[in-house]
Each structure stands twice: as structure tokens, then as C-alpha cells.
Amino acid sequence: MKQSSSGLSRRAMVVLGLAGLSLTVACGNDASSTGAQTIDARVNAVLNEMYSEYPNTISLAENSSGMLVMPLVTEAGFGFGGGYGRGALRVNGITVDYYSNTKASAGLQIGAQQYAHVLFFMTDDALMEFRRAPGWTVGADIEYVIINQGDSVNADSNTLRHPVLAVIFAQAGFRLGASLEGGKYTRIIPWSG
């Protein structure tokens, strides 16, 4: 049976997209990264880097009710794509929970990237809503204070009134322009490793 080239192209795109999604989950997030100590060590390193590179984030941290720190999110796509990462929720500088971040996408895309991000919960209500949700999805209501390397912290008195602020930094790869929209955060219980 002869197959049309468009049918083959669609199948090839689906296969390549699924392969990209599999690589996304595997790249940089192996089984050893699921231990609480490993996640906490990565979170500490990313916070130190962020505070050093963007000193204004120190005041954001001091004024926040809590912070979700995702030290490494890997995204890849070829037609279809996805992203995955693990991190920790810190309240008063102490880890209280661990979360995974997953993201799926479709459309014109090709490439891979890795980045870190921190969500600052600026109100107790925003933090409580996040912690109570069985799976919290980022929407358009998030305010970005840093999106790209080289940006400075854009945090004035109006920005600080937003319930959730996001900092995205340390982007690497050839798929630029990270966005958190559509990402879902789910509480995990890491095993030691």
C-alpha cells in the first residue's frame, strides 16, 4: 500500500515530537535528581546565582510569602514538544514541599532549551491557593519581572502588587523565549537518592 508523503510527514512529526518529549524528561532530570537533598542543593545554587546576578531579587524574596524555585526546566520540541523540571517551595527560607513542572505544546517549533525560574508569591492568599491546588497551572495573570538574560529586575511598586511574580533566567539552548504559561505544577514526594 502506497503512503502519501503528507501522511508520512505527519507521522514523522508525531514520532519526532514524542521523541523530543521523552528526551525532555530524561535530559538533566535523571533518577538521581529526585532525592530531596539533590533538589535542595540545586535550589540553593540557583538562588545564589539569581541573587548574585539580579540583586533586586533579594528584596522580592524578603517581601514574598513564599517562593517556588525550579532550578532546571528542560524543554524540547519538533512540531510537538514538552518541558519538565523539579523544584522546591520555600517559605521563610525553609523547603516545605517539592513540585514538578510539566508543559506540553504543539505548533511551529523546533529546538531545545534549559532555564531556571522562580515564582514569588507576594500574598498569603496566592501562596495558599497554590498549595491547596491539586495541580496549579500558570495563566496570563502572572507578572514577569525578568524574562531574558541581560534584563534587569522590573519591580516597581505597581509590580509588587501582583500576587505572583516570575523570574526566568540562565537560559541555554537554541529555542529562546521561555514562557511559563501553560505549565502545570504538581506536588511530588521525592525519594532519597
N, C-alpha and C positions, 0 to 999 in steps of 0.2 A: 504494500500500500504506500503510495507516494504521499509525502507530507509537505504541506506548503511551507515556504520559508518564513511566513509570518507566524505560523504555529510553532515552528522550531524556535524562532526568536523569542516568543512569549515564554516557552518552556525554559529556554536557556536563561532568560532574565529571572524567572522564578527560582531556578536552581542556584544561580549565582547570588541572588538576593538572600536565599536561605543559607547559603554557604557564608556569606558576609555576616549574617546574624549569628551563626554558630561561632565564627571567628571572634565576633564582638564579645560574646560571653566568655570565650576562652582566653582572649588576649588580656593579660595583666590582671586577671581575676581568677587565678587558679585556686585549687582546693586549699592551699596553704594560706590564702588571704582571707579565709572565712573565720579564722580564730579572732577572738576579741582582742587579744594583745596585738596582733598584726594590724587590725583595723585602727586601734587606738594609736599605735606608733605612726601609722600613715597620716592619721588626723593631726597629730601633734606636729609632724613635719610640714604639712600643708598650711596649718595655722601660722607656724613660724615664718614660712615663706611669704604668706599673704601679709602678715603684719610688717615684715621687712620691706616688701615691695610696695605695699599700699598702707602707709602708717595711719591714714584716716580710718581704716577699718577697725583700729583698736577702739575708737570711741563708739563705733557701731556695735561692737561686741559688748562693751561696757553698758550700753543703753538697751540692749536686747533682752528679751525674756528667755531666749534660748537660741541655739544655732545648730543647724543641720550641716555637717561638714562631709562632703563627698570628695575624698582625696583623688580618686581616679575614676572617671567615666570614659568608657571607650565606645565610640560609635563607628559603624561602618555601613556602607550601602552601595548597592549597584541596582538601581531601579527600586528594589525593596531594601529596607535597612532596619537597623535597630541599634540600641545602646544599652549598656549595663554598667553598673557600679555599685559599690557598697560603702557605707559610711556610718557615722555616729551622730546622735543627737546629744548635744551638751547643754546642760542647764547649770548656771553658776560655775562653769569650768569643769563640771563632772559629767562623764558619759552616763546617760540614763537609759538609752535604747540604741539599737543598731537597725539600720534601714538599708534596703536595696532600692535602686533606681532602675527602672526599665522603660524603654521607649521603642516604639515601632513607627516606621514611616514608609511611605510609598510616594513615588513620583520621580521626577527628573533629578537624580542624584548619583554621584559616584565618588568613592574615596573613603577615607577613614580619618579619624581624629581622636585625640585624647585630651581631656581637660579636667580641671578641678572646679568645684563650685561650693559656695557656702550660702545657705539661706538663713537670713537673720529674721527671727520672729520678734517684731518690735512691740507686740502687745501680748498680754497674758491670754486674751481670747484667741488670738491667732495660733499661739502655741498649743492651747488646749484643743482647739479644733483639729489641728494637725495630729496630735497624739491620740485623739479619740477616733479618727477616721480609720476604717479597715484598710484603705488604700487611698492616699491623698494624691490628687492629680493637679499638676501645675496648670493654671489657666492664664488668661490675659491680665489678671489683676495683680500679678507680681511686678514689682518695680526693679529694674536693673540699675545698679549703681556702677558696675564695671562689666563690660562685655568683652572687650578685646584687649590684647596686650598693648601697653602704651597708654591706655586710658587712665585718667585719674579718677579718684572716687568722686562721684557726683552725688553728694549727700548734703543737701541743704535742709532747712527747717521744714519745707514742704515735703521733701522726700522722706524724712524721718517719720512723718505721719502715716505712711503706708504701713499696713500690717505685716507685710512680708517683703524684704529686700533681698536681692540676689547679687552675688559677685561671682563672675566666671573669669577664670584666669589660667595661666600656664597652658595655653592651647598649643598642641603639637599635631602635625599631620597635614594632609592636603585636602581637607574638607572644612574650610573655615566658616565662621559664622555660627557658633554654637548658640542654641536656644534651648531653654528648659521647658518650653510649652509642649504639652502632650506627654511629659514624663510622669510616671507614676511611682510614688514612694510607698513601700510596704515594709512594715516592721519585720525584722528577722531575729532569730536567736542563733548567733554563731556558735559553732563548736570550737573547742580549743584545738589549735594545730599550728 
